[in-house]
Amino acid sequence: MIGGQSHRDTLYGPLALAALILCVVVSHLSLLRAPYFWDETYFATAAHDVMISGKLVPASVASESHPPLVYVWLAIWWKLLGFSIPVARLSMLGIASLTLAGIYQVARMLTRGAVPIVTTVLTAVYPVFFVHSTMVQLDMAAAGLTLWGLAAHLRKRPWLAGVIFSLAVLAKETAIVAPMAVLAVEILRAIRSEKYKIGASIQSVRSTGTPLLLAPLALLWWFVLLHRASGSIFGNSQQYVGENVYSALHPLRMALAFVQNIWHVVGYLNFFVLTGLAGIIIITRRRSQGSRAFTEGNGTLLIVAVITAYLLIHSVFGAVVLARYLLPIYPLVVLACVASTASRVKWWPAVAVIVTGAFVAGLFPYTNWVLFRRDDNLAYLDYVSLHQSAADFLADRQKGKVMAVFPVTNELSSSWLGYVEHPLDIIDVDSYQQQDLIRAVRNQPRYIEMFPRRTCKAENPLSQARWLPGNYFRGLPDPQPDEVVRWMNARVIYYARRHCDWVAVLEVSGRATSASLEP
């Protein structure tokens, strides 16, 4: 076998994996009925469009560059088991299970002993992975298919790898970096092995490299289809293209984004416990004689190439830097740390236990001084609970238009998202800033639902740095309800708070005064 696995490893490894996946499923049962959160309201709506129309390009929301594989997956589950939130979350949990099996397969071919199952356990309990295991997002599918593509490549099955990588690209377009990184490694390996003989190198790469070109062809097919449907290869959302492509191409922004991405795979949400302990052990301990951290010769180079490629692509493009974008490489970083530690100290299982405890603790960082996003840990449940209560409050009031920003506009206008039984009359505004609220007064709002869009984030020293490009790190501070009360001639009629999150409902008593129009 590639990884030199013993008969005992071959027998008990899959059983341990099956038990782990069963535990993961059970641990997520309480999350299956949680309403759709934030960006999920877009992705779930797009999948709903696919289910209703049978077309791959969504119609009721602005089409973006994202391919439709996850939408099709959800539509199939909804058709089979019924259209509901638990069915959607179960379908995503299936993808997460596939991802765990994928990292186990990769680790099993590159390492030996208990390293594969420990790597899989640590991946499963890491907060970002755990929470996104049930969320209707695209990154988990890209992660699972990328890992299975790597596994097929390591098994010397190039055409299967090409097909799986193509599916990964059709789950999310940025997954194209993985097969291209693998192709680069194969070219480098061929050049080195053939001692710079160009003809022999080309012949060596052809058998393994040609199937990898299926992935860019699949992405090209999607962009052609999207162009025919929307008139643009990136969809009909010009704001999406501007923010994620054109505005992102600023050298300083890209450099800062790269630093933030490095933080996400080195220290975010207690990840520093794993990387820190592994780093200390690597520096202070030599590899044990006869130990093989990676039993496959090109394993280390492949992992480094894929990790680097993902860090670079998400530093160059994207309006925001999110940890979930790096889900395809988190398992690989865990694998590298666990394998390196296991090859140096016999007591490495104790390190794994410590890291497991740290990751579980990272699920509950309900403080206002730790930098994290709601949907990277269980803080999103606070948001869901608060917004459900606010929606119930508004539904019980007499009729009137509600002014709100995304994603509240989606929550209150679509009953199947889990917040309201009947859609409310919504006025969509871009932000809670004074100019946007005053501009919307002509639509005669009766209520305003407010919440902190940047809650659960620590005060960043860079937040006041006006020299940074665009709104990177800086953005605009969230107005407080008492400020909006003055601007809009309103009063707070509902307020609730949970940990570092809150929601408020304001009733507008009349039109904004002339004084409030002044900056």
TORPAMAR-544402 format. One record per residue (C-alpha): residue number from 1; residue in one letter; y, x, z. Coordinates in Angstrom, 3 decimals. Layout:
BEGIN
[NUM,'a',[Y,X,Z]],
...
***
This chain:
BEGIN
[1,'m',[0.000,0.000,0.000]],
[2,'i',[3.570,1.138,-0.632]],
[3,'g',[4.531,1.152,3.020]],
[4,'g',[1.260,2.620,4.222]],
[5,'q',[0.562,-0.464,6.327]],
[6,'s',[-2.548,-0.573,8.444]],
[7,'h',[-5.013,-3.466,8.337]],
[8,'r',[-3.663,-4.627,11.693]],
[9,'d',[-0.080,-4.639,10.361]],
[10,'t',[-1.257,-6.561,7.303]],
[11,'l',[-2.976,-9.170,9.484]],
[12,'y',[-0.490,-9.691,12.294]],
[13,'g',[2.790,-9.122,10.443]],
[14,'p',[2.728,-12.369,8.438]],
[15,'l',[1.612,-14.314,11.518]],
[16,'a',[4.535,-12.924,13.496]],
[17,'l',[6.882,-13.768,10.620]],
[18,'a',[5.598,-17.341,10.480]],
[19,'a',[6.046,-17.709,14.244]],
[20,'l',[9.577,-16.318,14.006]],
[21,'i',[10.581,-18.687,11.209]],
[22,'l',[9.159,-21.610,13.193]],
[23,'c',[11.283,-20.545,16.198]],
[24,'v',[14.343,-20.302,13.960]],
[25,'v',[13.785,-23.826,12.642]],
[26,'v',[13.318,-25.227,16.164]],
[27,'s',[16.414,-23.434,17.477]],
[28,'h',[18.544,-25.105,14.772]],
[29,'l',[17.337,-28.678,15.280]],
[30,'s',[20.318,-29.557,17.474]],
[31,'l',[22.693,-28.478,14.674]],
[32,'l',[21.251,-30.618,11.903]],
[33,'r',[23.537,-33.616,12.490]],
[34,'a',[26.782,-31.661,12.779]],
[35,'p',[29.346,-32.930,10.232]],
[36,'y',[30.324,-30.676,7.368]],
[37,'f',[32.728,-27.968,8.453]],
[38,'w',[35.733,-26.575,6.554]],
[39,'d',[34.593,-25.099,3.176]],
[40,'e',[31.396,-27.117,3.459]],
[41,'t',[33.448,-30.194,2.633]],
[42,'y',[34.080,-28.664,-0.815]],
[43,'f',[30.557,-27.377,-1.465]],
[44,'a',[28.880,-30.568,-0.257]],
[45,'t',[31.200,-32.629,-2.455]],
[46,'a',[30.408,-30.430,-5.464]],
[47,'a',[26.670,-30.837,-4.794]],
[48,'h',[27.174,-34.604,-4.464]],
[49,'d',[28.810,-34.612,-7.899]],
[50,'v',[25.827,-32.776,-9.376]],
[51,'m',[23.449,-35.285,-7.806]],
[52,'i',[25.389,-38.293,-9.091]],
[53,'s',[26.283,-37.091,-12.593]],
[54,'g',[23.433,-34.708,-13.372]],
[55,'k',[26.031,-32.273,-14.753]],
[56,'l',[26.285,-28.704,-13.475]],
[57,'v',[30.097,-28.665,-13.259]],
[58,'p',[31.520,-30.836,-10.426]],
[59,'a',[34.006,-33.515,-11.391]],
[60,'s',[35.639,-34.895,-8.216]],
[61,'v',[36.773,-31.453,-6.986]],
[62,'a',[38.423,-28.636,-8.874]],
[63,'s',[35.717,-26.543,-10.535]],
[64,'e',[35.709,-22.919,-9.442]],
[65,'s',[33.804,-19.893,-10.694]],
[66,'h',[30.869,-20.561,-8.353]],
[67,'p',[27.572,-21.158,-10.201]],
[68,'p',[25.590,-24.341,-9.533]],
[69,'l',[22.184,-23.204,-8.207]],
[70,'v',[22.853,-24.212,-4.583]],
[71,'y',[24.325,-27.527,-5.750]],
[72,'v',[21.172,-28.228,-7.749]],
[73,'w',[19.007,-27.253,-4.768]],
[74,'l',[20.847,-29.714,-2.519]],
[75,'a',[20.759,-32.450,-5.146]],
[76,'i',[16.971,-32.128,-5.433]],
[77,'w',[16.508,-32.420,-1.657]],
[78,'w',[18.844,-35.409,-1.508]],
[79,'k',[16.947,-37.115,-4.312]],
[80,'l',[13.613,-36.515,-2.582]],
[81,'l',[14.477,-37.188,1.070]],
[82,'g',[17.682,-39.227,0.973]],
[83,'f',[21.374,-38.465,0.925]],
[84,'s',[22.334,-37.346,4.449]],
[85,'i',[23.734,-34.435,6.419]],
[86,'p',[20.420,-33.523,8.156]],
[87,'v',[18.675,-33.294,4.784]],
[88,'a',[21.366,-30.949,3.500]],
[89,'r',[21.121,-28.760,6.591]],
[90,'l',[17.330,-28.685,6.414]],
[91,'s',[17.558,-27.567,2.795]],
[92,'m',[19.863,-24.716,3.796]],
[93,'l',[17.544,-23.835,6.684]],
[94,'g',[14.803,-23.479,4.099]],
[95,'i',[16.962,-20.952,2.250]],
[96,'a',[17.571,-19.055,5.497]],
[97,'s',[13.818,-18.916,6.104]],
[98,'l',[13.380,-17.560,2.597]],
[99,'t',[15.978,-14.887,3.388]],
[100,'l',[14.160,-13.847,6.567]],
[101,'a',[10.914,-13.587,4.631]],
[102,'g',[12.764,-11.485,2.058]],
[103,'i',[14.051,-8.902,4.525]],
[104,'y',[10.610,-8.774,6.101]],
[105,'q',[9.083,-7.976,2.705]],
[106,'v',[11.654,-5.268,1.974]],
[107,'a',[11.226,-3.733,5.433]],
[108,'r',[7.442,-3.929,5.181]],
[109,'m',[7.492,-1.858,1.981]],
[110,'l',[9.986,0.700,3.253]],
[111,'t',[8.868,1.136,6.878]],
[112,'r',[5.809,0.762,9.065]],
[113,'g',[4.704,-0.443,12.475]],
[114,'a',[6.805,-3.063,14.230]],
[115,'v',[10.025,-2.192,12.385]],
[116,'p',[9.754,-5.042,9.799]],
[117,'i',[9.337,-7.825,12.347]],
[118,'v',[11.999,-6.387,14.710]],
[119,'t',[14.414,-6.132,11.778]],
[120,'t',[13.720,-9.754,10.906]],
[121,'v',[14.209,-10.918,14.511]],
[122,'l',[17.552,-9.128,14.847]],
[123,'t',[18.702,-10.553,11.529]],
[124,'a',[17.754,-14.070,12.614]],
[125,'v',[19.687,-13.952,15.904]],
[126,'y',[22.829,-12.232,14.625]],
[127,'p',[25.603,-14.845,15.018]],
[128,'v',[26.840,-14.869,11.410]],
[129,'f',[23.305,-15.283,10.064]],
[130,'f',[22.247,-17.782,12.737]],
[131,'v',[25.192,-20.123,12.244]],
[132,'h',[25.182,-20.000,8.443]],
[133,'s',[21.463,-20.756,8.378]],
[134,'t',[22.274,-24.486,8.294]],
[135,'m',[25.683,-24.449,6.612]],
[136,'v',[26.221,-25.647,3.063]],
[137,'q',[27.520,-22.358,1.716]],
[138,'l',[26.499,-20.132,-1.191]],
[139,'d',[26.105,-16.761,0.502]],
[140,'m',[22.770,-17.374,2.236]],
[141,'a',[21.088,-18.238,-1.060]],
[142,'a',[22.595,-15.139,-2.656]],
[143,'a',[21.288,-13.098,0.290]],
[144,'g',[17.742,-14.434,0.127]],
[145,'l',[17.390,-14.033,-3.621]],
[146,'t',[18.936,-10.572,-3.553]],
[147,'l',[16.419,-9.435,-0.938]],
[148,'w',[13.494,-10.887,-2.859]],
[149,'g',[14.819,-9.208,-6.003]],
[150,'l',[14.827,-5.886,-4.162]],
[151,'a',[11.283,-6.564,-2.942]],
[152,'a',[10.093,-7.235,-6.494]],
[153,'h',[11.795,-4.071,-7.709]],
[154,'l',[10.116,-2.014,-4.998]],
[155,'r',[6.769,-3.516,-5.973]],
[156,'k',[7.327,-2.181,-9.510]],
[157,'r',[7.579,-5.660,-11.009]],
[158,'p',[10.751,-5.253,-13.083]],
[159,'w',[10.712,-8.553,-14.968]],
[160,'l',[10.143,-10.555,-11.802]],
[161,'a',[12.995,-8.615,-10.200]],
[162,'g',[15.222,-9.408,-13.187]],
[163,'v',[14.469,-13.128,-12.949]],
[164,'i',[15.085,-13.250,-9.187]],
[165,'f',[18.333,-11.291,-9.467]],
[166,'s',[19.422,-13.749,-12.176]],
[167,'l',[18.802,-16.632,-9.772]],
[168,'a',[20.848,-14.779,-7.140]],
[169,'v',[23.737,-14.545,-9.605]],
[170,'l',[23.433,-18.275,-10.310]],
[171,'a',[23.701,-18.873,-6.557]],
[172,'k',[26.921,-16.866,-6.289]],
[173,'e',[28.622,-14.813,-8.955]],
[174,'t',[29.298,-11.803,-6.733]],
[175,'a',[25.535,-11.236,-6.401]],
[176,'i',[25.802,-9.455,-9.764]],
[177,'v',[26.590,-6.259,-7.855]],
[178,'a',[23.029,-5.941,-6.496]],
[179,'p',[21.140,-5.640,-9.813]],
[180,'m',[23.900,-3.405,-11.178]],
[181,'a',[23.583,-1.149,-8.131]],
[182,'v',[19.805,-1.039,-8.585]],
[183,'l',[20.290,-0.177,-12.270]],
[184,'a',[22.654,2.643,-11.324]],
[185,'v',[20.060,4.015,-8.900]],
[186,'e',[17.356,3.856,-11.575]],
[187,'i',[19.561,5.723,-14.050]],
[188,'l',[20.379,8.376,-11.448]],
[189,'r',[16.719,8.725,-10.491]],
[190,'a',[15.659,9.078,-14.122]],
[191,'i',[18.279,11.723,-14.844]],
[192,'r',[17.265,13.744,-11.819]],
[193,'s',[13.529,13.433,-12.413]],
[194,'e',[13.749,14.316,-16.100]],
[195,'k',[16.046,17.261,-15.433]],
[196,'y',[18.894,15.907,-17.515]],
[197,'k',[16.836,15.292,-20.657]],
[198,'i',[18.751,12.362,-22.138]],
[199,'g',[15.968,11.045,-24.353]],
[200,'a',[13.341,11.088,-21.622]],
[201,'s',[15.795,9.523,-19.152]],
[202,'i',[16.551,6.629,-21.485]],
[203,'q',[12.855,6.021,-22.038]],
[204,'s',[12.221,6.125,-18.280]],
[205,'v',[15.000,3.640,-17.479]],
[206,'r',[14.183,1.220,-20.290]],
[207,'s',[11.148,-0.334,-18.631]],
[208,'t',[12.845,-0.944,-15.291]],
[209,'g',[16.484,-1.260,-16.361]],
[210,'t',[16.210,-3.720,-19.242]],
[211,'p',[14.985,-6.639,-17.077]],
[212,'l',[17.963,-6.123,-14.758]],
[213,'l',[20.257,-7.063,-17.649]],
[214,'l',[19.018,-10.633,-17.313]],
[215,'a',[21.433,-11.040,-14.394]],
[216,'p',[24.675,-10.388,-16.342]],
[217,'l',[23.324,-12.553,-19.161]],
[218,'a',[22.774,-15.402,-16.686]],
[219,'l',[26.314,-14.996,-15.380]],
[220,'l',[27.685,-14.924,-18.923]],
[221,'w',[25.803,-18.166,-19.671]],
[222,'w',[27.405,-19.817,-16.657]],
[223,'f',[30.917,-18.707,-17.601]],
[224,'v',[30.441,-19.995,-21.153]],
[225,'l',[29.244,-23.328,-19.780]],
[226,'l',[32.158,-23.454,-17.336]],
[227,'h',[34.634,-22.653,-20.104]],
[228,'r',[33.299,-25.464,-22.257]],
[229,'a',[33.587,-27.933,-19.371]],
[230,'s',[36.940,-26.881,-17.899]],
[231,'g',[38.700,-24.807,-20.536]],
[232,'s',[38.614,-21.657,-18.388]],
[233,'i',[35.865,-19.168,-17.613]],
[234,'f',[36.860,-19.337,-13.931]],
[235,'g',[37.145,-23.122,-13.752]],
[236,'n',[40.167,-25.393,-13.703]],
[237,'s',[41.488,-24.369,-10.291]],
[238,'q',[44.338,-22.026,-11.236]],
[239,'q',[45.257,-21.554,-7.576]],
[240,'y',[41.717,-20.341,-6.876]],
[241,'v',[41.883,-17.814,-9.723]],
[242,'g',[45.336,-16.626,-8.747]],
[243,'e',[44.503,-16.082,-5.095]],
[244,'n',[41.058,-14.551,-5.531]],
[245,'v',[41.599,-12.432,-8.635]],
[246,'y',[45.172,-11.709,-9.667]],
[247,'s',[46.863,-11.644,-6.252]],
[248,'a',[44.001,-9.670,-4.744]],
[249,'l',[44.433,-6.707,-7.093]],
[250,'h',[46.904,-4.856,-4.883]],
[251,'p',[45.940,-1.280,-3.887]],
[252,'l',[47.058,-1.581,-0.275]],
[253,'r',[45.403,-4.979,0.147]],
[254,'m',[42.154,-3.651,-1.277]],
[255,'a',[42.221,-0.656,1.061]],
[256,'l',[42.835,-2.844,4.110]],
[257,'a',[40.164,-5.302,2.976]],
[258,'f',[37.676,-2.436,2.687]],
[259,'v',[38.456,-1.369,6.252]],
[260,'q',[37.970,-4.930,7.467]],
[261,'n',[34.671,-5.215,5.591]],
[262,'i',[33.507,-1.978,7.195]],
[263,'w',[34.314,-3.523,10.583]],
[264,'h',[32.262,-6.590,9.668]],
[265,'v',[29.132,-4.488,9.083]],
[266,'v',[29.736,-2.030,11.912]],
[267,'g',[31.195,-3.870,14.893]],
[268,'y',[31.837,-7.580,14.338]],
[269,'l',[30.501,-9.998,16.981]],
[270,'n',[28.654,-7.337,18.977]],
[271,'f',[27.205,-5.653,15.900]],
[272,'f',[28.653,-2.449,17.342]],
[273,'v',[25.864,-2.516,19.960]],
[274,'l',[23.296,-1.961,17.210]],
[275,'t',[25.265,0.494,15.104]],
[276,'g',[26.632,2.322,18.134]],
[277,'l',[23.253,2.875,19.792]],
[278,'a',[21.693,3.815,16.461]],
[279,'g',[24.504,6.275,15.778]],
[280,'i',[24.165,7.930,19.176]],
[281,'i',[20.402,8.272,18.782]],
[282,'i',[20.722,9.659,15.244]],
[283,'i',[23.229,12.275,16.411]],
[284,'t',[21.404,13.316,19.575]],
[285,'r',[17.743,13.028,18.555]],
[286,'r',[15.806,14.631,15.749]],
[287,'r',[13.363,12.642,13.716]],
[288,'s',[9.874,12.812,15.195]],
[289,'q',[7.323,14.924,13.349]],
[290,'g',[5.215,12.788,11.089]],
[291,'s',[7.658,9.916,11.384]],
[292,'r',[8.903,8.290,8.201]],
[293,'a',[11.960,6.129,8.597]],
[294,'f',[11.564,5.055,4.994]],
[295,'t',[8.161,5.429,3.416]],
[296,'e',[9.414,4.677,-0.114]],
[297,'g',[11.264,7.608,-1.668]],
[298,'n',[14.102,5.623,-3.248]],
[299,'g',[14.421,3.138,-0.392]],
[300,'t',[17.327,4.842,1.338]],
[301,'l',[19.270,5.291,-1.896]],
[302,'l',[18.703,1.650,-2.905]],
[303,'i',[19.928,0.337,0.441]],
[304,'v',[23.011,2.559,0.418]],
[305,'a',[23.829,1.572,-3.178]],
[306,'v',[23.564,-2.182,-2.572]],
[307,'i',[25.543,-2.030,0.688]],
[308,'t',[28.302,0.035,-0.942]],
[309,'a',[28.475,-2.237,-3.971]],
[310,'y',[28.909,-5.347,-1.819]],
[311,'l',[31.586,-3.706,0.320]],
[312,'l',[33.524,-2.704,-2.779]],
[313,'i',[33.308,-6.015,-4.658]],
[314,'h',[34.508,-8.000,-1.653]],
[315,'s',[37.335,-5.560,-1.090]],
[316,'v',[38.596,-5.762,-4.670]],
[317,'f',[38.373,-9.537,-5.137]],
[318,'g',[38.976,-12.463,-2.797]],
[319,'a',[41.943,-14.038,-1.102]],
[320,'v',[40.367,-13.635,2.337]],
[321,'v',[37.858,-11.257,3.900]],
[322,'l',[34.966,-13.199,5.428]],
[323,'a',[31.865,-11.950,7.212]],
[324,'r',[29.664,-14.520,5.478]],
[325,'y',[30.359,-12.841,2.133]],
[326,'l',[28.332,-9.882,3.423]],
[327,'l',[25.218,-11.874,4.365]],
[328,'p',[23.180,-10.136,1.621]],
[329,'i',[23.715,-6.729,3.242]],
[330,'y',[23.620,-7.509,6.976]],
[331,'p',[19.782,-7.424,6.959]],
[332,'l',[19.848,-4.078,5.135]],
[333,'v',[22.201,-2.560,7.714]],
[334,'v',[19.942,-3.858,10.486]],
[335,'l',[16.921,-2.356,8.728]],
[336,'a',[18.597,1.038,8.368]],
[337,'c',[19.589,1.115,12.044]],
[338,'v',[16.202,-0.047,13.366]],
[339,'a',[14.205,2.310,11.120]],
[340,'s',[16.382,5.298,12.000]],
[341,'t',[16.097,4.547,15.719]],
[342,'a',[12.331,3.966,15.601]],
[343,'s',[11.803,7.315,13.898]],
[344,'r',[13.532,9.210,16.704]],
[345,'v',[12.699,7.672,20.090]],
[346,'k',[9.531,6.073,21.446]],
[347,'w',[11.527,3.681,23.605]],
[348,'w',[13.287,2.093,20.627]],
[349,'p',[11.893,-1.397,21.512]],
[350,'a',[14.154,-1.297,24.585]],
[351,'v',[17.099,-0.717,22.255]],
[352,'a',[15.983,-3.732,20.213]],
[353,'v',[15.895,-5.895,23.346]],
[354,'i',[19.433,-4.819,24.311]],
[355,'v',[20.718,-5.544,20.801]],
[356,'t',[19.012,-8.946,20.773]],
[357,'g',[20.785,-9.879,24.002]],
[358,'a',[24.110,-8.719,22.598]],
[359,'f',[23.650,-10.753,19.411]],
[360,'v',[22.731,-13.899,21.344]],
[361,'a',[25.790,-13.397,23.557]],
[362,'g',[27.883,-13.122,20.390]],
[363,'l',[27.090,-16.736,19.607]],
[364,'f',[29.301,-17.838,22.514]],
[365,'p',[32.536,-15.773,22.499]],
[366,'y',[34.790,-18.641,23.553]],
[367,'t',[37.793,-16.549,24.475]],
[368,'n',[41.154,-16.189,22.809]],
[369,'w',[41.157,-12.396,22.837]],
[370,'v',[38.068,-11.773,20.744]],
[371,'l',[38.663,-11.731,17.003]],
[372,'f',[36.281,-14.137,15.263]],
[373,'r',[36.167,-17.120,12.949]],
[374,'r',[34.912,-20.514,14.046]],
[375,'d',[32.091,-20.627,11.512]],
[376,'d',[30.730,-17.195,12.478]],
[377,'n',[29.500,-18.490,15.834]],
[378,'l',[29.019,-21.781,17.646]],
[379,'a',[32.764,-22.283,18.069]],
[380,'y',[32.627,-24.500,14.981]],
[381,'l',[30.946,-27.149,17.144]],
[382,'d',[34.153,-27.400,19.190]],
[383,'y',[36.091,-28.007,15.993]],
[384,'v',[33.622,-30.672,14.841]],
[385,'s',[33.681,-32.484,18.174]],
[386,'l',[37.470,-32.470,18.397]],
[387,'h',[37.966,-33.677,14.840]],
[388,'q',[35.414,-36.428,15.235]],
[389,'s',[37.308,-37.666,18.306]],
[390,'a',[40.643,-37.511,16.494]],
[391,'a',[39.163,-39.361,13.520]],
[392,'d',[37.842,-42.092,15.825]],
[393,'f',[41.267,-42.371,17.438]],
[394,'l',[42.978,-42.764,14.068]],
[395,'a',[40.387,-45.271,12.871]],
[396,'d',[41.076,-47.456,15.910]],
[397,'r',[44.846,-47.495,15.308]],
[398,'q',[46.643,-49.913,13.045]],
[399,'k',[46.775,-48.988,9.412]],
[400,'g',[49.066,-46.217,8.283]],
[401,'k',[49.070,-43.077,6.151]],
[402,'v',[47.861,-39.870,7.782]],
[403,'m',[49.457,-36.577,6.835]],
[404,'a',[47.050,-33.631,7.010]],
[405,'v',[46.024,-30.327,5.456]],
[406,'f',[42.671,-29.139,4.110]],
[407,'p',[39.960,-29.624,5.333]],
[408,'v',[41.139,-32.645,7.376]],
[409,'t',[42.150,-34.333,4.124]],
[410,'n',[38.516,-34.216,3.029]],
[411,'e',[37.178,-35.205,6.453]],
[412,'l',[39.270,-38.378,6.617]],
[413,'s',[38.961,-39.426,2.966]],
[414,'s',[35.154,-39.213,2.551]],
[415,'s',[32.989,-41.231,4.907]],
[416,'w',[29.767,-39.307,4.162]],
[417,'l',[31.166,-36.002,5.488]],
[418,'g',[30.465,-37.196,9.037]],
[419,'y',[33.903,-37.893,10.521]],
[420,'v',[34.876,-41.475,9.577]],
[421,'e',[32.953,-44.637,8.721]],
[422,'h',[35.632,-45.766,6.282]],
[423,'p',[38.092,-43.542,4.353]],
[424,'l',[41.648,-43.396,5.669]],
[425,'d',[44.851,-43.306,3.631]],
[426,'i',[45.682,-39.599,3.377]],
[427,'i',[48.802,-37.639,2.446]],
[428,'d',[47.772,-34.097,1.478]],
[429,'v',[50.165,-31.274,2.399]],
[430,'d',[49.728,-27.547,1.850]],
[431,'s',[50.581,-26.520,5.410]],
[432,'y',[52.199,-27.620,8.662]],
[433,'q',[55.273,-25.563,7.870]],
[434,'q',[58.594,-27.403,8.095]],
[435,'q',[59.359,-27.449,4.378]],
[436,'d',[55.965,-28.908,3.459]],
[437,'l',[56.126,-31.629,6.102]],
[438,'i',[59.689,-32.654,5.257]],
[439,'r',[58.836,-32.737,1.545]],
[440,'a',[56.027,-35.226,2.240]],
[441,'v',[58.273,-37.642,4.198]],
[442,'r',[58.976,-39.588,1.003]],
[443,'n',[55.355,-40.775,1.123]],
[444,'q',[56.087,-42.522,4.440]],
[445,'p',[53.422,-41.063,6.737]],
[446,'r',[52.635,-42.920,9.950]],
[447,'y',[50.548,-40.199,11.600]],
[448,'i',[50.077,-36.441,11.425]],
[449,'e',[46.814,-34.816,12.473]],
[450,'m',[47.344,-31.216,13.534]],
[451,'f',[45.022,-28.376,14.493]],
[452,'p',[45.310,-24.572,14.658]],
[453,'r',[44.115,-23.204,11.341]],
[454,'r',[43.895,-19.700,12.805]],
[455,'t',[42.421,-20.484,16.208]],
[456,'c',[39.957,-18.143,17.917]],
[457,'k',[41.706,-15.125,16.464]],
[458,'a',[43.161,-12.386,18.602]],
[459,'e',[46.747,-11.289,18.253]],
[460,'n',[46.541,-8.545,15.616]],
[461,'p',[49.065,-5.671,15.774]],
[462,'l',[49.296,-5.908,11.990]],
[463,'s',[50.301,-9.567,12.137]],
[464,'q',[53.963,-8.567,12.425]],
[465,'a',[53.822,-5.877,9.743]],
[466,'r',[56.108,-7.247,7.044]],
[467,'w',[55.318,-4.381,4.687]],
[468,'l',[51.814,-5.691,4.029]],
[469,'p',[51.230,-7.265,0.593]],
[470,'g',[51.306,-11.035,0.321]],
[471,'n',[50.057,-12.801,3.435]],
[472,'y',[47.279,-10.320,4.170]],
[473,'f',[46.770,-10.124,7.952]],
[474,'r',[50.186,-11.679,8.400]],
[475,'g',[50.157,-15.179,6.973]],
[476,'l',[52.408,-17.753,8.610]],
[477,'p',[52.115,-18.678,12.300]],
[478,'d',[50.737,-22.102,13.097]],
[479,'p',[53.512,-24.484,14.191]],
[480,'q',[52.873,-26.166,17.519]],
[481,'p',[52.975,-29.973,18.004]],
[482,'d',[56.249,-29.798,19.942]],
[483,'e',[57.925,-28.107,16.963]],
[484,'v',[56.701,-30.784,14.553]],
[485,'v',[57.880,-33.447,17.008]],
[486,'r',[61.436,-32.151,16.564]],
[487,'w',[61.212,-31.798,12.797]],
[488,'m',[59.634,-35.154,12.069]],
[489,'n',[61.160,-37.412,14.740]],
[490,'a',[57.626,-37.947,16.064]],
[491,'r',[55.717,-38.071,19.329]],
[492,'v',[52.293,-36.825,20.396]],
[493,'i',[49.954,-39.760,20.990]],
[494,'y',[46.658,-37.866,21.181]],
[495,'y',[45.760,-34.336,22.254]],
[496,'a',[42.405,-32.759,23.104]],
[497,'r',[41.269,-29.187,23.693]],
[498,'r',[37.921,-27.353,23.906]],
[499,'h',[37.893,-23.655,24.715]],
[500,'c',[40.226,-21.996,22.176]],
[501,'d',[40.445,-24.987,19.841]],
[502,'w',[42.592,-28.125,19.947]],
[503,'v',[43.606,-31.154,17.879]],
[504,'a',[46.674,-33.397,18.092]],
[505,'v',[47.730,-36.686,16.513]],
[506,'l',[51.459,-37.338,16.131]],
[507,'e',[53.052,-40.697,15.378]],
[508,'v',[56.114,-40.515,13.127]],
[509,'s',[58.854,-42.768,14.469]],
[510,'g',[61.239,-42.465,11.543]],
[511,'r',[62.478,-40.197,8.783]],
[512,'a',[63.332,-36.583,9.503]],
[513,'t',[66.928,-36.030,10.538]],
[514,'s',[69.344,-34.018,8.412]],
[515,'a',[69.416,-31.349,11.094]],
[516,'s',[65.653,-30.897,10.802]],
[517,'l',[66.043,-30.091,7.123]],
[518,'e',[67.919,-26.932,7.951]],
[519,'p',[65.800,-23.734,7.999]],
***
